[in-house]
Amino acid sequence: MAFNPRHQTKVQYLRRLRERFRAARGMEACRLANRILRHLVDGDVTQAQMLNAWAMTAPEWAVKAAALQARADRWLAFKAAESAAANEAGD
């Protein structure tokens, strides 16, 4: 299904997501970092839209994206561990 935010542009959506990320702590920040990066990977938004939403240049975004990726990796590791624990509990 195509990504199409309601009643807002994609950049407006990304700005709101950015603000939620900035206010988030712990695993919620990791979850949001994963979500932000997935929008790029899935082609839902362009890099230009992401740069606009974060008010960054391409080099600044590269640094930010690396930091987001570290948090996203933590989220994915958490979800994998959670899934493994659920599978073990079911055995």
C-alpha positions in Angstrom: 0.0 0.0 0.0 1.3 3.4 -0.9 2.3 5.8 1.8 0.0 8.8 1.7 -0.3 10.9 4.9 -3.8 12.4 5.4 -4.4 16.1 5.4 -0.7 17.0 5.2 2.2 16.9 2.8 4.9 14.3 3.3 7.3 17.0 4.5 4.8 18.2 7.1 4.4 14.5 8.2 8.1 14.1 8.4 8.5 17.3 10.5 5.9 16.0 13.0 7.7 12.6 13.1 11.0 14.4 13.7 9.5 16.3 16.6 8.1 13.0 18.1 11.6 11.5 17.7 13.3 14.5 19.4 10.9 14.2 22.4 11.1 10.4 22.6 13.4 8.5 25.0 14.6 4.9 25.2 13.1 2.2 22.9 10.4 4.7 21.6 13.2 6.7 20.1 14.7 3.6 18.6 11.3 2.6 17.1 10.8 6.0 15.6 14.4 6.0 14.2 13.6 2.8 12.5 10.3 4.2 11.1 12.0 7.3 9.8 14.7 5.3 7.9 12.1 2.8 6.6 10.3 5.6 4.9 13.5 6.3 2.9 14.3 2.7 2.2 10.8 1.8 1.1 10.8 4.8 -1.2 7.9 6.5 0.6 9.8 9.8 0.7 12.8 11.1 -1.2 16.0 12.2 0.4 15.2 15.8 -0.7 11.9 15.6 1.4 13.8 14.2 4.3 16.5 17.0 4.1 13.7 19.6 3.9 11.9 18.1 6.9 15.1 18.0 9.0 16.4 21.3 7.7 19.8 19.7 6.9 22.3 19.6 4.1 23.2 16.3 2.6 26.5 16.0 4.7 24.6 16.8 7.9 21.9 14.3 7.0 24.6 11.6 6.5 25.8 12.1 10.0 22.2 12.1 11.4 21.2 9.0 9.3 24.2 7.1 10.8 23.0 8.0 14.3 19.4 7.0 13.4 20.7 3.7 12.0 22.4 2.9 15.3 19.1 3.4 17.1 17.1 1.5 14.4 19.5 -1.4 14.8 18.8 -1.5 18.5 15.1 -1.6 17.8 15.4 -4.4 15.4 17.6 -6.4 17.8 15.0 -5.8 20.5 12.2 -7.1 18.3 14.3 -10.1 17.3 15.0 -10.9 20.9 11.3 -10.4 21.8 10.2 -12.7 19.0 12.8 -15.4 20.1 11.6 -15.2 23.7 8.0 -15.6 22.5 8.9 -18.6 20.4 10.7 -20.2 23.3 7.8 -19.6 25.7 5.5 -21.3 23.2 7.7 -24.5 23.1 
